[in-house]
Amino acid sequence: MTPAIAPDIAVVRSHSAKRHSILDAAAGVFCREGFAGANIDLIAAEAGVSRQTVYNHHGDKENLLVAVVREITERINAGVFETLATFPDKPVNLEAELVDFAVRLNQNCLCNRDGKFLRKLLQTEGERYPELFSGWREHGPAKTWAALAARFARLAHAGWLDLDDPDVAARQFLALVNADLQMAMIFGDSVSEEQLRAAAANAVRCFLRAYGKARPHGT
């Protein structure tokens, strides 16, 4: 027999399920309709909850957008740091391993559903409502840059790279990784594995021309 679920646990699960349903529906509506065109009734209908439930969870449309951006940013950050754990700290073939890492970074964090949602929201609403994205600036790319910079600094210390400023190198690496994919991402096109790998190869080749060294010290 299926064990009974305690009432308080069931309530927590129900609350969490409604919260995720509201945030997912809101992300889709905001991306499709824009902030001005979105309304709570439409979000509630797509989430399968009442209008009052949305207000009970988030208060108003501005708070809901802030919550959507926060939730997506947290999910993207989780993917970023999971991917950063695969960074080639002790490479054998730095170019090949950085290419593989760049492919994973794009697949897991930038070209997935959450990355597409956040990019669309920033493109359409970031300039008009900058205050609603203030948390994203602090908790989104800044964390990624810092974590990636630390890893590049370790590669430089080991003799693989020649860096004056690891923070600049990290930002440039991410910009290069995205460079060949920008047009496809702006128009919401699907990006193939072949395109991801070609973009990563071009990015890493350019990055290593600027910062690479022939071999680490002592080898």
CORFEN-V65267 format. One record per residue. N is the residue number from 1. RES is the residue in one letter. PSI is psi as a letter, one per 40 degrees, with the letter a starting at -180 (* if undefined). BURIAL is I if it has 16 or more other ideal C-beta (glycine too) atoms within 10 Angstrom, else O. Layout:
n=N res=RES psi=PSI burial=BURIAL
n=N res=RES psi=PSI burial=BURIAL
This chain:
n=1 res=M psi=i burial=O
n=2 res=T psi=h burial=O
n=3 res=P psi=i burial=O
n=4 res=A psi=i burial=O
n=5 res=I psi=h burial=O
n=6 res=A psi=i burial=O
n=7 res=P psi=d burial=O
n=8 res=D psi=d burial=O
n=9 res=I psi=d burial=O
n=10 res=A psi=d burial=O
n=11 res=V psi=d burial=O
n=12 res=V psi=d burial=O
n=13 res=R psi=d burial=O
n=14 res=S psi=d burial=O
n=15 res=H psi=d burial=O
n=16 res=S psi=d burial=O
n=17 res=A psi=d burial=O
n=18 res=K psi=d burial=I
n=19 res=R psi=d burial=I
n=20 res=H psi=d burial=O
n=21 res=S psi=d burial=I
n=22 res=I psi=d burial=I
n=23 res=L psi=d burial=I
n=24 res=D psi=d burial=I
n=25 res=A psi=d burial=I
n=26 res=A psi=d burial=I
n=27 res=A psi=d burial=I
n=28 res=G psi=d burial=I
n=29 res=V psi=d burial=I
n=30 res=F psi=d burial=I
n=31 res=C psi=d burial=I
n=32 res=R psi=d burial=O
n=33 res=E psi=e burial=O
n=34 res=G psi=i burial=O
n=35 res=F psi=d burial=I
n=36 res=A psi=d burial=O
n=37 res=G psi=e burial=O
n=38 res=A psi=i burial=I
n=39 res=N psi=i burial=O
n=40 res=I psi=d burial=I
n=41 res=D psi=d burial=O
n=42 res=L psi=d burial=I
n=43 res=I psi=d burial=I
n=44 res=A psi=d burial=I
n=45 res=A psi=d burial=O
n=46 res=E psi=d burial=I
n=47 res=A psi=e burial=I
n=48 res=G psi=f burial=O
n=49 res=V psi=i burial=I
n=50 res=S psi=i burial=O
n=51 res=R psi=d burial=O
n=52 res=Q psi=d burial=O
n=53 res=T psi=d burial=I
n=54 res=V psi=d burial=I
n=55 res=Y psi=d burial=O
n=56 res=N psi=d burial=O
n=57 res=H psi=d burial=I
n=58 res=H psi=e burial=I
n=59 res=G psi=c burial=O
n=60 res=D psi=i burial=O
n=61 res=K psi=d burial=I
n=62 res=E psi=d burial=O
n=63 res=N psi=d burial=O
n=64 res=L psi=d burial=I
n=65 res=L psi=d burial=I
n=66 res=V psi=d burial=I
n=67 res=A psi=d burial=I
n=68 res=V psi=d burial=I
n=69 res=V psi=d burial=I
n=70 res=R psi=d burial=O
n=71 res=E psi=d burial=I
n=72 res=I psi=d burial=I
n=73 res=T psi=d burial=I
n=74 res=E psi=d burial=O
n=75 res=R psi=d burial=I
n=76 res=I psi=d burial=I
n=77 res=N psi=d burial=I
n=78 res=A psi=d burial=O
n=79 res=G psi=d burial=I
n=80 res=V psi=d burial=I
n=81 res=F psi=d burial=O
n=82 res=E psi=d burial=O
n=83 res=T psi=d burial=I
n=84 res=L psi=d burial=I
n=85 res=A psi=e burial=O
n=86 res=T psi=e burial=O
n=87 res=F psi=i burial=I
n=88 res=P psi=g burial=I
n=89 res=D psi=d burial=O
n=90 res=K psi=g burial=O
n=91 res=P psi=i burial=I
n=92 res=V psi=d burial=O
n=93 res=N psi=g burial=O
n=94 res=L psi=d burial=I
n=95 res=E psi=d burial=O
n=96 res=A psi=d burial=O
n=97 res=E psi=d burial=I
n=98 res=L psi=d burial=I
n=99 res=V psi=d burial=I
n=100 res=D psi=d burial=I
n=101 res=F psi=d burial=I
n=102 res=A psi=d burial=I
n=103 res=V psi=d burial=I
n=104 res=R psi=d burial=I
n=105 res=L psi=d burial=I
n=106 res=N psi=d burial=I
n=107 res=Q psi=d burial=I
n=108 res=N psi=d burial=I
n=109 res=C psi=d burial=I
n=110 res=L psi=d burial=I
n=111 res=C psi=e burial=I
n=112 res=N psi=a burial=O
n=113 res=R psi=d burial=O
n=114 res=D psi=d burial=I
n=115 res=G psi=d burial=I
n=116 res=K psi=d burial=O
n=117 res=F psi=d burial=I
n=118 res=L psi=d burial=I
n=119 res=R psi=d burial=I
n=120 res=K psi=d burial=I
n=121 res=L psi=d burial=I
n=122 res=L psi=d burial=O
n=123 res=Q psi=d burial=O
n=124 res=T psi=d burial=I
n=125 res=E psi=e burial=I
n=126 res=G psi=d burial=I
n=127 res=E psi=d burial=O
n=128 res=R psi=d burial=O
n=129 res=Y psi=g burial=O
n=130 res=P psi=d burial=O
n=131 res=E psi=d burial=O
n=132 res=L psi=e burial=I
n=133 res=F psi=e burial=I
n=134 res=S psi=d burial=O
n=135 res=G psi=d burial=O
n=136 res=W psi=d burial=I
n=137 res=R psi=d burial=O
n=138 res=E psi=d burial=O
n=139 res=H psi=e burial=O
n=140 res=G psi=b burial=I
n=141 res=P psi=d burial=I
n=142 res=A psi=d burial=O
n=143 res=K psi=d burial=O
n=144 res=T psi=d burial=I
n=145 res=W psi=d burial=I
n=146 res=A psi=d burial=O
n=147 res=A psi=d burial=O
n=148 res=L psi=d burial=I
n=149 res=A psi=d burial=I
n=150 res=A psi=d burial=O
n=151 res=R psi=d burial=I
n=152 res=F psi=d burial=I
n=153 res=A psi=d burial=I
n=154 res=R psi=d burial=O
n=155 res=L psi=d burial=I
n=156 res=A psi=d burial=I
n=157 res=H psi=d burial=O
n=158 res=A psi=e burial=I
n=159 res=G psi=e burial=O
n=160 res=W psi=d burial=I
n=161 res=L psi=i burial=I
n=162 res=D psi=g burial=O
n=163 res=L psi=h burial=I
n=164 res=D psi=d burial=O
n=165 res=D psi=h burial=O
n=166 res=P psi=d burial=I
n=167 res=D psi=d burial=O
n=168 res=V psi=d burial=O
n=169 res=A psi=d burial=I
n=170 res=A psi=d burial=I
n=171 res=R psi=d burial=I
n=172 res=Q psi=d burial=I
n=173 res=F psi=d burial=I
n=174 res=L psi=d burial=I
n=175 res=A psi=d burial=O
n=176 res=L psi=d burial=I
n=177 res=V psi=d burial=I
n=178 res=N psi=e burial=I
n=179 res=A psi=d burial=O
n=180 res=D psi=e burial=I
n=181 res=L psi=e burial=I
n=182 res=Q psi=d burial=O
n=183 res=M psi=d burial=O
n=184 res=A psi=d burial=O
n=185 res=M psi=d burial=I
n=186 res=I psi=d burial=O
n=187 res=F psi=e burial=O
n=188 res=G psi=f burial=O
n=189 res=D psi=i burial=O
n=190 res=S psi=i burial=O
n=191 res=V psi=h burial=I
n=192 res=S psi=i burial=O
n=193 res=E psi=d burial=O
n=194 res=E psi=d burial=O
n=195 res=Q psi=d burial=I
n=196 res=L psi=d burial=I
n=197 res=R psi=d burial=O
n=198 res=A psi=d burial=O
n=199 res=A psi=d burial=I
n=200 res=A psi=d burial=I
n=201 res=A psi=d burial=I
n=202 res=N psi=d burial=I
n=203 res=A psi=d burial=I
n=204 res=V psi=d burial=I
n=205 res=R psi=d burial=O
n=206 res=C psi=d burial=O
n=207 res=F psi=d burial=I
n=208 res=L psi=d burial=O
n=209 res=R psi=d burial=O
n=210 res=A psi=d burial=O
n=211 res=Y psi=e burial=I
n=212 res=G psi=i burial=I
n=213 res=K psi=i burial=I
n=214 res=A psi=d burial=O
n=215 res=R psi=i burial=O
n=216 res=P psi=i burial=I
n=217 res=H psi=i burial=O
n=218 res=G psi=e burial=O
n=219 res=T psi=* burial=O
